[in-house]
């Protein structure tokens, strides 16, 4: 922690003010150093003007059937192509691929469970 941060922290604790109130008091103080006022105004800005999250929007994209692992693979390829062509934004493509990956994992889990059941059934037949 540097000296300025240490001094600011000590002043904040002793003032009994919230961080935002402390910053407001500095940048409103006409007797304060202009550099300190500018720093406080900049530091207080997120309390007054929070950054807006991008608005979620619906997109429409024709994808193949995703009921099989191959279909999921083809759907991911279609998403990559749509991003490459500029039809959808990279962030939208990333979100779609994440959803498709969950579908792929679900398909894989069912496949593994079915295979395991088949192996167990074969072992039971062999033990009789």
C-alpha positions, 0 to 999 in steps of 0.5 A: 500500500502506498502512502496516499492509499494509507493516508486515504484509508486512515482518513476514511476510517477516522471520518466514519463516512462510507467510501462514497461519502468520503470521496464526495466530501473531497471532490466537493471541498473547494479548499482541497488540492485540485489533484485530490479533487480530480482523483476523488471525482474519478474514484466516486464516478462508479458510485454515481454512474455505474457501468451498464451491462450490455443488454442481452438480445435474442439471436436467430441461427439455424442449427442442426439437430443437437440430439447426437454428439455429431449434431452438437459438433455440426452445430458448433461448426455452424456457430463458428461460421456465423461468428466468422461471417459476422452474423453474430458477435463473438460473445454471442457465439461463445455463449451458444457454444457453452450451451452446446457443450452442456448438451454434448456432456449430457449426451456423453453422460447418457452414453456412458451410463448405457455402456456401463449398464451393458457391461454390467449385464454382460458380467452378470450373464457370465457369472451365472 
